[in-house]
Amino acid sequence: MLQTQKRIELATKITGYAVLLILIAWTVAPLYWMITTSVKQPAEIYGTSASLWPKVWTWKNYEILFTETNFVTYFKNSMIIATATTLLSLVFASLGGYAIVRLRFWGRSLFARGLVYTYLMPHSMLFIPLLATLITLNLQDTRQGLVLVYLGFTVPFATWLLMGYFMSIPVELEEAGMVDGCSRLGVLFRIVLPITLPALAVVAFFSFTLSWNEYIYASVLTSSVEVKTIPTGIPLFIVEDVFFWGPMMASTFISAIPPLVVYFIFQKFLITGLTMGAVKG
């Protein structure tokens, strides 16, 4: 009986490791192919004999990317939009979430539910209203307009997440701060926000990656090259039926670096922020 149980445990462990290896290969293979293709010569990319490893390494694709395309403009636009969206999301979500949790005002619960409903709204239903709003504000085809649109998706989720985290903080800490002379904003910035760093890290990572990778609204609400972001600019490398795979893979690899940097910066806070803010402590 004991041997049978050990065999079952061993088989379960081997199966688990096998599934894990398959998932790792499934995740890493596209990244590996992207990186190796970016340093291959055109003859090797478009030739009939594909290889898993470049026969001759070349940086020509990166040279073409930075000298003969508008990739630098796309990268700059994405960085500006993603950074602005992230910072504004942190500010608005912190103030809004704290106000809903700690202050008492008419319509507070209705407003809290409205945040969730706003986040769950299908994006395809908002094209025309958002476009009309941007035209009215004279923000169509601008970076500011995209930031405003992205805030409509990041702020509701971020506020909802921070609300759950604020609920887990004992009210006595804030009352002690106000007894010592802190205002309500002073309590928020000096006591509450330092405690909520894990949740703020989740908000920052979510806001940055969403605005960095967003394609649909960026393609609809922008048209000029000066405003296009990386997701909308890379498809321009396709001319009729010709795919410039080398520069495309080089641009894709470079565009994957900023989200990874943001993840590694906030890595130690992400798991804690996702779990502790999920329930009221």
C-alpha positions, 0 to 999 in steps of 0.5 A: 500500500505504501509503495503504491502511494509513493508511485502515485506521488512520483507519477504526479510529480513527474506529470507536474514537471512535464506540464510545467516544462511544456508551459515554459517552452510554450512561453519562451519559444516565441520570445526566443524566435523573435530575438533570433530572427531580429539578428538574422540576415534577410537571406536566412529569414526569407530562405527555404532553410530555416534554422533555430540559431542564426548562422551569421549574426547581424545588427543590420535590422536594428540599424534599419529600425532606428535610421530608416523607420519612425520607430523612435517616434513610436517608442517616445509616444508610447513612453510618454502616454504610458508614463502619464497614464500611470502617474495620473492613475495613481493619483486619481485612484488613491484619492478616489479610493480613499474618499470612498472608503473613509468619507461619508457622502451621499451616493458613495455606494452607488459611485463605488458600484459605478466604478465596477460597471464602468470597467466591465463596459465592453470597449467596442461600445465606447468608440463613438462616444469617446471619439465625439468627446475628443473632437469636442475637446479638440484632442483627437489625434493627440497624445493627451487624448489617448491619455484621457481615454486610457484613464477611463479604463485604468482609474476604475480598476485601480480605484476598486483595487485600492479600495479593498486595500484601504479597507484592510488598514486599521482606522486607528492608525489614521485617527492617531495621525489626525490626533497628532495634527495631520489633516485628512490628506496628510494622513493619506500621504504620510500614513496610508500610501506608504502602507499601500505600496504593494497595491500601488505597485499593482496599479502602476504595473497594470496602468503601464502595461495596458496603455503600452500594449493598447492597440484598438483605441490607438488605431482608431483615435490617432492617424498621424505618424507623430502620434502613433504608438508602438502597437499601431506603428509596427504594422506599418512595416508591412508594405502590401504583401511584403513583411519586413520580418527583421526590423519587425522582430527587432522592434517587437523585442525592444518594445517588450523591454519597458514592461519587463523593466517595470515588472522587475522594479515592482516584482516584490510588491506585485504578489502581495498587492494582488492578494492582500487587496482582494479581501477586507482584512 
